[in-house]
Amino acid sequence: MIVIGTDTHKETHTCGAVDGLTAAARGELTVPARNGSFGKLLVWARRLDSERVWAIEDCRHVSGALERFLVARGERIVRVAPKHMAGARRSSRERGKSDSIDAFSVARAALREGIETLPGAYLDGAALDIRLIVDHREDLIATRTSDQQRLRWHLHDLWPDFEIPTGALDTAKWLGKVSRRLARAQQTTRVRIARELVRQITAHTARIRELERELAGLVESYAPQLLTERGCGPLTAAKLIGEIAGAQRFATDAKLARTSGAAPIPASSGNVNRYRLDRGGNRQLNCALHRLAINKAHWDPTTAAYLARKQAEGKSRKEALRCLKRYLARRVWQLLRSTDAPTTTTEPPHPTQPQNDETVPGAAPYLMPCVR
């Protein structure tokens, strides 16, 4: 078997093939990053070995087209996080940095981390659509927030005593009130700019609401079982679906938890057995799990009881939430891989309580330790 490391860029893609057992170089090839050139890479790879794995650096803005091309033709792809390449570069005998060096570093990093442990890539157009809409909505929110900040400064300069509550500029009531006051004022340059900002904020708000309704429909058709989980609304579900990009990529829930940074990292030595917080992983996915944990703590009595029990054991609120997020990573993985909507909402099981269908309906054993 060979592993083909791929360093992707906007203009070119460079591939370096290494032996799956010895990590020795087997060849390299650079082609333009164009659809017409991807076939050359595939022909070249097939000549090297009939059994191959493509290890692609996880930069999907520039590697997406190549991934879709290869997956559509039955090729196996694993994604290598950029952080894994640093060690491969340092251990390489060849000093410096180039596309060729990076390509071989990607391949060797994949071998070092383990091909089976890395997330794979496959075609899931529905999840991609949800991800794109979620990202577009967040971009619009960021733009609207910037406009709101500038509008507040203009209004403060015009009328220092005009107080606007926090978050009020998201509502039609306050935007209308500001618009009418600006219309009655003398039409100076600052007033005209402020009125233009009001129009932009109103347009962005309307578009954001449209995208939210569209996301609700897409999530309902893609994973209705996720919406049955108490505390998981359409926006949180859409974020989870878009960031996970297909639960089938992860062979176990532990791999999803590790990818999201929700799994604790072993930090034991000798007779001391302990775990520490993982600050790596996909922070967007981690944020979505945190949002789900907060919602469930507020709306789900069994989850609130679980957190209270953890805090009674001596854990802080943050530590209890980290335990809950590890459970939720498993729960989301199960729901996204399931074709049937769950009939019950389960409480995160206590690590010491017996695991059977009577105590925790439908839940998997809680094996990962909590993080202090």
N, C-alpha and C positions, 0 to 999 in steps of 0.2 A: 504494500500500500504506500501511496505517496500523499503528502499533505502540501497543498498549494497555497502558500501565503500570498495575500494580495494587498498591495498598498494602493489605495484609490485616491485619485485627485480629480480636479475639475477637467483637466486637459488630457491626462494619461492615466492608465492603470498599469502597474508593474506587478508581475507574478513571479514568485520564486518557489520552486518545487524542492522538497526535501524528502528523504527516505523516512518512512514511518517508524522504522526501528532504530536507525543510526543517526538520524537527523542530518545526514550528509546531503550536500547540494546535488540536485539532479538536473537542474536547468533553470533558466529564467527567460522572461519575455516581457516586453513593453509594447503596448498598443495604444492608439488614441482612444479616449473615453467616448466612443461613439457606438451606436447600435450596430453599425456595419462591421466593426472590428471585433465584437465579442465572439463571433464565430471562429476567428483565428485563434483566440485563446482556447476555445473548446477543442478544436482540432489538435492543437499543440499538446493539450493536457491528455487527450485520449491516446496520443502516440507514446506518452511517457509510461502510462500504466492503466490497466483496465479498472483497477480499484483505487479510487482517489477521494479525497475530501478537500473542499475549498475552505480555507480559513481566511475570512475577510475582516479587516479592521472595521469596527463598528462605527462607521461615519456615514449614516444612511442618506444624508443629503447628496453625497457623491457616489455612493455604492448601490443605491436602490435599483437603478436600471440594470446593472450587471447582475445583481441578485435575482431579479425577476427573470432575466434571460436564462440564467443557469437553472433555477428551480423549475421553470417551465419545461426544461429538457431533461429533467430527472436527476440532476446533479445534487449531491449532498453538500450543504453549506453549514458552517458553524461561524458564529460571530465572536471576535476576540476584542475585548475592551482595550482601548489604547493604553491603560495603565499597566497591562500585562507585558507590554513590549519593552518597558524600561529595563527590566532585569535581563531580557534576552539580548538587548544591545550591549549591556555591560559585560555579559559573559561571552560575547562574540570575540573571536580573535581579530576580526577586521575592525579597525578603529574608524571613527567618523560616522557620518550620517548621509544617506542617499536613499533614493526610492528603492534601489536594489537591496541595500542593507535592511531597510524597513520591511520589505516583502519577506525576506528570509527570517527576520525577527518575528513577524506575525506567525509564520509557520511553526517556528520552534517554540514560540510562546504557547501555541495551541497544543503542541505535544507535551510541553511541561505541565500545563494546566489539566490536560486530559481531554481528549476529543469528546468523550461521552459526557463530561461535566459541563461543557459549554452549550449555551442556547443555540438552537438551530434556526434556520430561516425557511419559511415556506410561504406560499401565496395565500393571502387572506385579504381580498379586496375590501370587504365590508369593514374589517377592523381598521384598515388604512384610511378609509373614508371617514370613519369616526375620529381617528387621530387627527386628520387634517382639519376637520371642522372644529375640534376642540382647540387646536393650536391657533386657528384663525380667530376664534372667539376670544382667546386669551390675549392675542395681539391687539384686537379691537378694544378690549378692556384697558390694556396698558396705554393705548393712544388716548382713550377717553379720560383716563385718570390724569394724564399729562395736560390735556385741555382743561380739565376741571381745576387743576392747580393754578394754571395761568389765569383762568377766569376769576378765581378767588382773589388773586393779587390785584387784578384790575378793579374788581368791585371794592376791595378794601381801599384802594387809592381814591376811588370816586366817592365812596360813602363809608367812612371808617366805622360808623355806628350801625351799619347794615349787617346783622349777624345771620349767618346761614348755618343751620345745624349740620353736623357731620353726616355725610352720605345723602344729604338732601338733594344734591345736584344730579342724582340718579333718577329722581322722580319728576313726572310731568308737572305736578303741582308747583314745585319750586322753580323749575325751569321756566314755566309760564309766568310766575311772579317776577323773576329776574328779567325776562324778556320784556314784559310790560313796563317795568321801571326804566329799563334802558331806552325803550321807545319814547318815553316821555321826556327823557333827559336831552340836553343839548348835544347834537350829533358831532362830538369831537372825534378825533382819531381814536382815542382810547375807547370811547363808547362804541364806535363802529367795529373795532376789533373784538370787543366783548360780545357784541351781538352775533358776530360771525362765529365765535367760540360756542355760543349757546346753540346756534344752528348745527354745528358739527357734533356737539354732545348729544343733541336730540336725535340726529341721524344715526350716530353710533349706538345709542341706547336701543333704538328701534331695530337695528340690524342684529344686535346682540340677542334681543328677545326672539327674533326670527330663528337665529341659529340654535337657541335653546329648545325651541319647539321642534326643530328638525332633528336635533340630537335625541330628544325624547322618543320620537318615532323610530329612529334608527336603532336605539338601544332596545326598544320594545320588540323589534323584529329580530335582532341579533341574539340577545341574551335576556329574555323575559324573566328567567329564573333569578337573575341577579337583582332585579327590581323587587322581588318578593322578600329579600333580606331586609329586615327592619333597619332603618337608618341609611340605606343605600338609595339615594335619589338618582334621577337620570344623569345629572352632571357628574356625580362621583362615579357612577357606573361607566359613563362614557370615558372618563379619565383612566379608569382601571383597564377597560377594554383596549383603548388606544396604546397605553404604555406596555401592557402585557403582550400585545400583538400576537395573540393566539396561545391559549394555555397548552395546546398540544406540543409547543416547543419545549416544555419543561416536563421531564419524565416523572418527577416527584414534586410535591409541594415544597420540599426543602430547597430545591434548586430555585424555585420562584422566590422563596423567602430570602435566599442568599442574594439573588439578583436585585431585590428591592431593598436590601440592607436591613430587613426586619429580623434576620436570624442573628443570634449572638455569636461572637467570635471566641473560640477557645483561647484562654490565656492562663493555662495551668502549668505548674512546674513542681516536680517532686510530689509531696503529699498535699499540695495546695491545688484544689480543683475550683476554678473560677472561670467566668466568661465576662467579656467586655462588650461594650456597645460598638456596633458596626456603623461607622459614619460614611461608608462608601455605598456602592450600589446605585441603582437608579433613584435619584432623589425625588423625581416627579412621581414615580410609583410609590415611593415611601410616603410622600405627602398625601397621596390619595388614600393610602391605608390609614394614615393618621386621621384624616378627615372622617373616614368611615368609623374609626374607633371612637372619636369624639361624638359623632352622631348616635352611635349605638349606646354609648354611655348615657346619653340624654334621653333617648326614646325607648330603649330596651331594658326593662326592669331586671332581667336575668344578668345582662352585661353589667349593669350598675352594681348588682350584688357581687358579681365576680371581682370587680375593681375594689369594692369595699373590703372584701375578704383578703385580697392581696395587700391592701394598705394596712389591714389589721395584723398581717404577718410581719410588718415592719418595712415594707416597701413604700417608697414615695409615690406620689401620683404619677410622675413620669415613668418610673420603673414599672408600675402596674400597667400603664398604657403600652409599654414595650412588650410586656407579656401578651397583652391582648392583640397587638399588631401581628405577632408571630402566629397566633391562632387564626387571625383573619386572613393571613396569606394562604393558609391551608384551606380556609372556607371558600375564599374567592376562587382558588385553583379548582376545588371540587365543583363549584357551581358552574364555572365556565367550561369545564369538561363534561358536565352532565347535560343530557338532552331533555331531562324532565325537570320541571320546577319542583323545588323542595316543598314538602307539606308541613314541615315544622321549622321553627327557629330555635336553634340550640344555644345553650349557654357554653362558653368556653370551659372545658372540663378542668377540674383541679388536678394538678400533677399526681396527687396521692390517692385520688378517689378511683374506685374500680371502673374500668372501661368496658361497658357493655351497652346493649341497646336499651336497657331499661333506665340506666342513669343518664345517658347522653344520647338521645335518639339521633341517629344519622351522623354522629361525629366520629372523626378518626382519632386514634390515641394521641394524646398530647405528650410528645416525646422530648421536645426541645426544652432545655432549662431556661428559666427567666434570667434577665440581666439585671444585676444590681448596679 
